[in-house]
Amino acid sequence: MKELIVIGAGAAGMMAAAAASAAGVDTTLLEKNAKVGRKIGITGKGRCNLTNNCDSKTYIENVVTNPRFMYSAIRGLSPQDMMALVEAEGTPVKTERGGRVFPVSDRAFDVIDALLRHVKRSGAKILCDTPVKEVLAKNGYFEVVTEQGGLEARAVIIATGGLSYPTTGSTGDGHRMAKALELSVIEPRPALIPLTSGEKFCRDLMGLSLKNVRATLTVSGEEVYSDFGEMLFTHFGVSGPIVLSASSYLQSWLRRKKKSLPDAGAVLHIDLKASLSEEVLDQRLLRDLAKYSSRDFQNALADLLPRRLIPVVVKKTGVNPFKKAGEISREERRALLQTLKDFQVPISGTRPLEEAIITAGGVDVKEIVPGTMMVKKYPGLFMAGELLDVDALTGGFNLQSAFAMGKAAGEGAAAYLQN
Ligand SMILES: Cc1cc2nc3c(=O)[nH]c(=O)nc-3n(C[C@H](O)[C@H](O)[C@H](O)COP(=O)(O)OP(=O)(O)OC[C@H]3O[C@@H](n4cnc5c(N)ncnc54)[C@H](O)[C@@H]3O)c2cc1C
């Protein structure tokens, strides 16, 4: 019988295996892919934003679902601990805008190499090409059923990830294992995901990126998120940094209110001139309309807006595009101002889970002891990483969560086995 089996060699599983093995536990790490850490390889657009160089308060503020559950794990492994660990394994890191941490080489594979070295140095054994089918709870031990046969272990850590980008290996196996063990699993939903809209103008504006805008998402008339930054139009709707963050808060709201889209009525309100107050913008409109007074209305907005956006904005104002700019009435100018300050994109839904950066939902954290990651109903069974119902914003917070939960689970399993 083995002492500890860790299922899944991703961010959480590798940290778990290394922590347990370093504590003196005979540890075997099983991975279904031919190589470890496949998802890490695609993170941060291939550069791997492995953590965020922030304090634990800021980290917690960036966790959207179940931040309190993360208190003890983040105490056990801070972002700075993680940076030091990766550097100690030969991959220097750098901090960029917003505290985002990347390898100096800008190569995600150097982070995978560092983690692999960390696991190997701890003495844990790694078995790739070993998909686990199920975990059976026996009397005082577990049977891990792989395609190659059954393995017995005194303790097991499941770290199989979420459901997004399934080609990386995260296909929801852990959710199925948890359900078979009769654990509560919160319905997985896509988060950090582009939003869809039925509006044709999104397709017309495809590829147009807007900088320095404020986007505010309302659902059933209630504001769920507002931020200043960058976004873009796509063939299906909207995407970009502020939209991705908005999607996580949207999912959180829908779950809390037990509602779904499109029925709940979500609208993205874009302030196209976020740095100008209404008064200042109105003065600006007066100047531009006077400057181009002999031009058609639709040709008088070139100083104000990206070219492709003009026909869409003009249509939304309801003003005749061929009316001379000099003849625009006060009400018509007001309509233009309103459209610029509140350009509305009705939201019909999100892109599918497979395309999400993170899976919201997963094994209910109420099933888990936060300090050790042990499953309350099954002493000796542990869970860590995206498999659990924890998700955070972009900026390195999700990998940090997986690393911290993994280390806590590895140490928790070691403490359990050595007691
Ligand atoms: C495109 C993209 C970009 C991202 N960029 C960032 C970023 O820059 N920064 C950030 O913080 N987060 C980022 N994330 C999120 C981050 O990658 C995940 O939150 C993190 O990898 C979760 O770690 P994990 O160990 O829980 O799961 P995973 O990394 O998914 O690892 C799970 C492992 O378990 C294995 N496995 C699954 N089922 C079985 C089974 N039955 N038997 C054996 N093995 C199994 C899988 O093959 C996989 O190797 C990104 C995600 C995506 C999709």
PDBQT file of the ligand as one rigid body, heavy atoms in Angstrom, charges set to zero:
ROOT
HETATM    1  C1  LIG A 501      -6.004  30.316 -21.079  1.00  0.00    +0.000 C 
HETATM    2  C2  LIG A 501      -5.768  30.392 -19.592  1.00  0.00    +0.000 A 
HETATM    3  C3  LIG A 501      -4.883  31.332 -19.102  1.00  0.00    +0.000 A 
HETATM    4  C4  LIG A 501      -4.681  31.443 -17.715  1.00  0.00    +0.000 A 
HETATM    5  N1  LIG A 501      -3.777  32.355 -17.275  1.00  0.00    +0.000 NA
HETATM    6  C5  LIG A 501      -3.556  32.471 -15.942  1.00  0.00    +0.000 A 
HETATM    7  C6  LIG A 501      -2.551  33.357 -15.451  1.00  0.00    +0.000 A 
HETATM    8  O1  LIG A 501      -1.800  33.965 -16.216  1.00  0.00    +0.000 OA
HETATM    9  N2  LIG A 501      -2.439  33.480 -14.097  1.00  0.00    +0.000 N 
HETATM   10  C7  LIG A 501      -3.211  32.761 -13.225  1.00  0.00    +0.000 A 
HETATM   11  O2  LIG A 501      -3.063  32.928 -12.014  1.00  0.00    +0.000 OA
HETATM   12  N3  LIG A 501      -4.112  31.857 -13.665  1.00  0.00    +0.000 NA
HETATM   13  C8  LIG A 501      -4.289  31.687 -14.990  1.00  0.00    +0.000 A 
HETATM   14  N4  LIG A 501      -5.190  30.759 -15.447  1.00  0.00    +0.000 N 
HETATM   15  C9  LIG A 501      -5.889  29.896 -14.457  1.00  0.00    +0.000 C 
HETATM   16  C10 LIG A 501      -4.950  28.787 -13.944  1.00  0.00    +0.000 C 
HETATM   17  O3  LIG A 501      -4.312  28.169 -15.031  1.00  0.00    +0.000 OA
HETATM   18  C11 LIG A 501      -5.724  27.730 -13.151  1.00  0.00    +0.000 C 
HETATM   19  O4  LIG A 501      -6.499  28.353 -12.182  1.00  0.00    +0.000 OA
HETATM   20  C12 LIG A 501      -4.762  26.734 -12.486  1.00  0.00    +0.000 C 
HETATM   21  O5  LIG A 501      -3.988  26.089 -13.461  1.00  0.00    +0.000 OA
HETATM   22  C13 LIG A 501      -5.513  25.709 -11.662  1.00  0.00    +0.000 C 
HETATM   23  O6  LIG A 501      -4.591  24.787 -11.141  1.00  0.00    +0.000 OA
HETATM   24  P1  LIG A 501      -5.036  23.307 -10.749  1.00  0.00    +0.000 P 
HETATM   25  O7  LIG A 501      -3.785  22.602 -10.338  1.00  0.00    +0.000 OA
HETATM   26  O8  LIG A 501      -6.163  23.334  -9.824  1.00  0.00    +0.000 OA
HETATM   27  O9  LIG A 501      -5.587  22.672 -12.099  1.00  0.00    +0.000 OA
HETATM   28  P2  LIG A 501      -4.827  22.370 -13.471  1.00  0.00    +0.000 P 
HETATM   29  O10 LIG A 501      -3.665  23.267 -13.643  1.00  0.00    +0.000 OA
HETATM   30  O11 LIG A 501      -5.879  22.340 -14.495  1.00  0.00    +0.000 OA
HETATM   31  O12 LIG A 501      -4.221  20.908 -13.261  1.00  0.00    +0.000 OA
HETATM   32  C14 LIG A 501      -5.011  19.754 -13.153  1.00  0.00    +0.000 C 
HETATM   33  C15 LIG A 501      -4.198  18.566 -13.611  1.00  0.00    +0.000 C 
HETATM   34  O13 LIG A 501      -4.904  17.373 -13.307  1.00  0.00    +0.000 OA
HETATM   35  C16 LIG A 501      -4.784  16.477 -14.394  1.00  0.00    +0.000 C 
HETATM   36  N5  LIG A 501      -5.910  15.545 -14.362  1.00  0.00    +0.000 N 
HETATM   37  C17 LIG A 501      -7.230  15.850 -14.560  1.00  0.00    +0.000 A 
HETATM   38  N6  LIG A 501      -7.988  14.743 -14.449  1.00  0.00    +0.000 NA
HETATM   39  C18 LIG A 501      -7.139  13.723 -14.155  1.00  0.00    +0.000 A 
HETATM   40  C19 LIG A 501      -7.309  12.335 -13.935  1.00  0.00    +0.000 A 
HETATM   41  N7  LIG A 501      -8.516  11.779 -14.002  1.00  0.00    +0.000 N 
HETATM   42  N8  LIG A 501      -6.215  11.573 -13.677  1.00  0.00    +0.000 NA
HETATM   43  C20 LIG A 501      -4.988  12.126 -13.613  1.00  0.00    +0.000 A 
HETATM   44  N9  LIG A 501      -4.747  13.431 -13.839  1.00  0.00    +0.000 NA
HETATM   45  C21 LIG A 501      -5.812  14.234 -14.097  1.00  0.00    +0.000 A 
HETATM   46  C22 LIG A 501      -4.814  17.391 -15.602  1.00  0.00    +0.000 C 
HETATM   47  O14 LIG A 501      -4.303  16.771 -16.744  1.00  0.00    +0.000 OA
HETATM   48  C23 LIG A 501      -3.968  18.552 -15.109  1.00  0.00    +0.000 C 
HETATM   49  O15 LIG A 501      -2.596  18.369 -15.380  1.00  0.00    +0.000 OA
HETATM   50  C24 LIG A 501      -5.381  30.599 -16.820  1.00  0.00    +0.000 A 
HETATM   51  C25 LIG A 501      -6.253  29.640 -17.326  1.00  0.00    +0.000 A 
HETATM   52  C26 LIG A 501      -6.443  29.520 -18.702  1.00  0.00    +0.000 A 
HETATM   53  C27 LIG A 501      -7.368  28.474 -19.219  1.00  0.00    +0.000 C 
ENDROOT
TORSDOF 0
